[in-house]
Amino acid sequence: MESAKEAKQLILEEDESARVDIMKLDLCSVKSVGTFVDNFIALGVPLNILINNAGVMFCPYQQTEDGIEMQFATNHLGHFLLTKLLLDKMKQTAKDTGIEGRIINLSSIAHVYTYEEGIRFDNINDEDGYSDKKAYGQSKLANILHTNELSRRLQAEGVNITANSVHPGVIMTPLMRHSSLLMNFLKMFTFFAWKNIPQGAATTCYVALHPSLKGVTGKYFRDCNECQPSTHASNELLGRKLWDFSNKMINSLSKA
């Protein structure tokens, strides 16, 4: 929240007329996601763009308050639930305004480095066999699969909303806090490939706002260009299985 307040102040310094509302949201908590959505809907404001940007990376094994492995819960399941609960609001906004809605899920090139089966459906929360790197890759793969299946469903419904995923680039942010020594070592030899924060935000902003992407959906972007994700990420059957798996998990948590 302190970082959010700092960002708000920076925006208001550039544009005093801007309206910036800050709301607390913990993506690893089903309860927090539900509370946030209730509070947001109560504001009565339109929702044109949803950027699912939160994330944790390379965490030591741990479970959330809901009993879900931390990286899968935060990076995928929380965003899946948030999008699900806000979708009716987005549909209504698109209908009322005639303006295309856009959903952007931040994935990563790390989605290529995951478990052999892609998603460990049968032991998603097991510590046995856990790899902090592969668990991160699994969650980032889930972001793309979620995006593609969501896009397919929105198109089938004829809704004026697109859904795309992006790899923002390798950026030195607090996301690296669990592997700061490793990241600093790698940066010494790959400094030319690292991005500052504005550069890292460029692809997300491009996909969210650029007029040339009107109607473009179900795609994966890197460096402001469409590119091909991994074989797992392009697997439509895997995407549908993840969709059903995520819904069942959320339903079971909601009843708990």
HELIX and SHEET records of a PDB file:
HELIX    1   1 GLU A    2  GLU A   14  1                                  13    
HELIX    2   2 VAL A   30  LEU A   43  1                                  14    
HELIX    3   3 MET A   70  GLN A   71  1                                   2    
HELIX    4   4 PHE A   72  LEU A   77  3                                   6    
HELIX    5   5 GLY A   78  THR A   97  1                                  20    
HELIX    6   6 ILE A  109  VAL A  112  5                                   4    
HELIX    7   7 PHE A  121  ASN A  123  5                                   3    
HELIX    8   8 ASP A  132  GLU A  157  1                                  26    
HELIX    9   9 PRO A  174  SER A  179  5                                   6    
HELIX   10  10 SER A  180  THR A  190  1                                  11    
HELIX   11  11 PHE A  191  ALA A  193  5                                   3    
HELIX   12  12 ILE A  197  LEU A  209  1                                  13    
HELIX   13  13 PRO A  211  LEU A  213  5                                   3    
HELIX   14  14 GLU A  236  LYS A  255  1                                  20    
SHEET    1   A 5 ILE A  49  ASN A  52  0                                        
SHEET    2   A 5 GLY A 101  LEU A 106  1                                        
SHEET    3   A 5 ILE A 161  HIS A 167  1                                        
SHEET    4   A 5 TYR A 220  ARG A 222  1                                        
SHEET    5   A 5 ASN A 225  CYS A 227 -1                                        
END                                                                             
